[in-house]
Amino acid sequence: MQMCAQISSGKLAGKVKQCMDVLVDTIDGNSAIARSMADAPEIDGVVKVVKGGKLKIGGFADVEITGSSDHDLEAKEIQAN
């Protein structure tokens, strides 16, 4: 398990500063819990969108990945101009 966590952590760290489209699964306070097109619900990690509490559940959001952990990503919403 420790080896898997190290591999996952390295792969997710490589996604920092990338932009992606995510599907919002739920709202947790002022954050949205979402997933990318490569993530299966309840199996893969999540993308936590900080200050994403106003996003719509079931909707898509463009985000920039700002951080990572062993299994999850953290992101901020990209505001449309």
N, C-alpha and C positions, 0 to 999 in steps of 0.2 A: 504494500500500500504506500509505503514511504517513497519508493522508486516511482510509482505512478504519479504521486503528488509532485515530485520534482520534474518529471517530464511534462505534466500538465502546466505547471507553473511557468516553465520555460516557453512553452508554445503560446500561452496566454500573454506573457510579457511582450512577445513579439507583435501583439495586436495593439499595443498602446500607441496612441496618436493616429490610429486608423479611423476612418469614418465608416459607418455601416447603418443599414436600415434594420430596425428591430421591431418585433411585435410585442405590444404591451399586454402582459398577462394579468397583472394586479397592481393596485396602488397600496403602498405602505407608508402612511404619513405623508411626507413631502417628497417621497421617492417613488419611482415606478419600477416594478420588477418586470423585466422583459427578456426576450431571447432572440438570438440571431437566427438566420435561416438554417444554420448548421446545428442548432440546438434542439433536442427533443425535450418536451416538458417532463419533469420528474425524473429525468435520466441525466441530462447534462447540466452544466452550471448555468447561472443566470447573468444577465446584464442589469446591474442596478443603476438606474438613471437618477442621479442626484438632482434635486429640485424638479423632478418630473411628476409631482403630485397632481398636476392639472392635465396630464395626458389622458387620453380616453382608452379604457380597457377594450382590447380587441382592435385598436388602431395601430398604425405604424408610426415610427418616429425616426428621424435621421439623428444619429448621435456620433460623438467623437469619443473614443475610448481614452480614459484619463488614468486608469490604473488597473491592476490585476492582482489576484491572489492565487492560491493553488488551483481553484476550480471556477472562480467567478471573475467577471469583469465589472469595472465601474466606469460610468460614462456621464457626459453632459449633453443635453439636447443642443443641436445646431439650429440656431434661430434663422428662419428665412428672412431675406432682405426685402 
